[in-house]
Amino acid sequence: MKTATHSQFSKMLTRTTPVMLTPEVRLIISVLVQAWSDAEGKASSTGKAGAVKFFVDGRAGLYAETIGIDPDFIKEIFLKHHPKAFKAAEYV
């Protein structure tokens, strides 16, 4: 399975956000996209592990919920595109 890029993830968030794209909403989307990018391995191993944990332990869901996106949807999308994160999910 091919992993979605951070650019594709950004477009998906922008399109599925049910609220107006204010600067604050764009900031939250940027936080989520940066974590996605870090989880892809473009960060140090510590940064990558932290990004995976951010999605798996539900913190990303809190940000998503703030902009009207279902937190479970964010986690599901992440785990679908980062299947190795399932191992990390077992420990959360």
C-alpha positions as CSV (number, residue, x, y, z in Angstrom):
1,M,0.0,0.0,0.0
2,K,1.2,3.4,-0.9
3,T,1.4,6.0,1.9
4,A,-0.4,9.3,1.4
5,T,2.0,12.2,1.3
6,H,1.8,15.1,3.8
7,S,0.5,17.2,0.9
8,Q,-2.4,14.7,0.2
9,F,-3.2,14.6,3.9
10,S,-3.3,18.4,4.0
11,K,-5.7,18.5,1.1
12,M,-7.9,15.9,2.7
13,L,-8.1,17.8,6.0
14,T,-8.8,21.1,4.2
15,R,-11.6,19.5,2.2
16,T,-13.2,17.6,5.1
17,T,-13.1,20.4,7.7
18,P,-16.7,21.4,8.2
19,V,-15.8,24.8,9.6
20,M,-14.6,28.0,7.8
21,L,-10.9,28.0,7.1
22,T,-9.8,30.7,9.5
23,P,-6.2,31.3,10.3
24,E,-6.7,29.3,13.6
25,V,-8.1,26.3,11.6
26,R,-5.2,26.5,9.2
27,L,-2.8,26.4,12.1
28,I,-4.3,23.3,13.5
29,I,-4.2,21.7,10.0
30,S,-0.5,22.6,9.8
31,V,0.2,21.0,13.2
32,L,-1.5,17.8,12.0
33,V,0.3,17.9,8.6
34,Q,3.7,18.4,10.3
35,A,3.1,15.4,12.5
36,W,2.1,13.4,9.4
37,S,5.3,14.5,7.7
38,D,7.4,13.6,10.8
39,A,5.8,10.2,11.0
40,E,6.8,9.6,7.3
41,G,10.4,9.5,8.5
42,K,11.6,13.0,7.5
43,A,12.4,13.8,11.1
44,S,14.9,12.2,13.5
45,S,14.0,8.9,14.9
46,T,12.9,10.6,18.1
47,G,10.7,13.0,16.1
48,K,9.3,10.1,14.1
49,A,8.4,8.1,17.2
50,G,6.8,11.2,18.8
51,A,4.8,11.8,15.7
52,V,3.5,8.2,15.6
53,K,2.6,8.4,19.3
54,F,0.8,11.7,18.7
55,F,-1.6,10.0,16.2
56,V,-1.9,6.7,18.0
57,D,-2.5,8.0,21.6
58,G,-5.3,10.3,20.5
59,R,-3.7,13.7,20.9
60,A,-4.1,14.3,17.1
61,G,-7.7,13.5,17.5
62,L,-8.1,16.3,20.1
63,Y,-6.8,18.8,17.5
64,A,-9.0,17.3,14.8
65,E,-12.1,17.5,17.0
66,T,-11.4,21.2,17.5
67,I,-11.8,21.8,13.8
68,G,-14.9,19.5,13.5
69,I,-13.2,16.3,12.2
70,D,-14.0,13.0,13.9
71,P,-10.9,12.0,16.0
72,D,-11.4,8.3,15.2
73,F,-11.3,9.2,11.5
74,I,-7.9,10.8,11.9
75,K,-6.5,7.8,13.8
76,E,-8.0,5.4,11.2
77,I,-6.5,7.3,8.3
78,F,-3.1,7.4,10.0
79,L,-3.1,3.7,10.8
80,K,-4.2,2.8,7.3
81,H,-1.4,4.7,5.7
82,H,1.2,3.9,8.4
83,P,0.6,0.2,9.0
84,K,3.8,-0.2,11.1
85,A,2.2,2.1,13.6
86,F,-0.1,-0.8,14.6
87,K,2.7,-2.1,16.8
88,A,2.9,1.2,18.5
89,A,-0.9,1.3,18.9
90,E,-0.8,-2.0,20.9
91,Y,1.2,-0.3,23.6
92,V,-1.1,2.8,24.0
